[in-house]
Amino acid sequence: MTIFQRRRRMRKRNFLADVKLKQKVCFFFDGNIILLKSNAGAACIKVLNSAMATPQKPKGFRMKILLTVLIIGFAALSYPIAQEETLASPGDNEFVAETNLRTKNESWYTYWGLGWTGITYPKNLQELMNTIENIPGVSRTCVEFDFLGFYFPVNQHRTAIGFIINGAGDRVSEGGIWVQINQYIYGASVMHFVSRNIGDGFFLRGDLGLARMVVQTTFGNASSSDAGFGFLAGAGYAIPFTGTRILLNFNFSYHNIESETVSKVAISGGLLF
């Protein structure tokens, strides 16, 4: 069974090539069965994936409502209500001198982060990953990451808009053999800080863009899905620290790729500088 299907081509496509190895753990994939063998533990697990052969159909009406809400919300965060403002004098209550801010205003920012994530796959793939994880000697690691984040200040340095790649890696391994499922959102991103300026205090975050999944193994070339749709919504707290800013995040993200849905929650930390 493939993780995703190309309906347009009316045929299944395996993300992982058929493989037979002599190492401790051997993953074998064909059109209908995923088989894991462990010579050390003499364990053999066969998981039928017939249910995955019929991808979930997008719920048209509800999906349209969701997309509409997301687009409107994203636009509202990205483009604050424009209004003419007069320059405040040092005597005005609203005036905040640059020297009184806990973190310096920058002309642009870059953000990189790392953390933990919990991933929810379609039913059969979820059951398979849980089953493999419970085999003695097999370990599973899930990592959340943000990289290549570049932002520019707007809204009097209280909002940052830009681009970022958010993703996660989910690896099952035994010894030197592993299979890893990566997921990505290449998206436009907004961070809005409710305090004085960017990088200080509570903030909200929203990403919206293209989603993709990639499968990597120790015994084959990487395979990737078609491009889909993904979004991230989150909140966090920023702490100014020795010229930079530490961001603590709690995020939820959603991917719709080749008629399959994958979601995750994540707790992460990163640097905005």
Secondary structure, DSSP 8 states (H G I E B T S, - for coil): --SSEETTTTEE--SS------SSEEEEE-SSEEEEEETTTTEEEEEE-GGGGS-----HHHHHHHHHHHHHHHHHHHS----------TTSTT---GGGSSS---S-EEEEEEEEEEEE--HHHHHHHHHHHTSTT-EEEEEEEEEEEEEEEETTTTEEEEEEEEEEEEEEEETTEEEEEEEEEEEEEEEEESSSSTTSEEEEEEEEEEEEEEEEETTEEEEE---EEEEEEEEEEEEEETTEEEEEEEEEEEEEETTEEEEEEEEEEEEE-
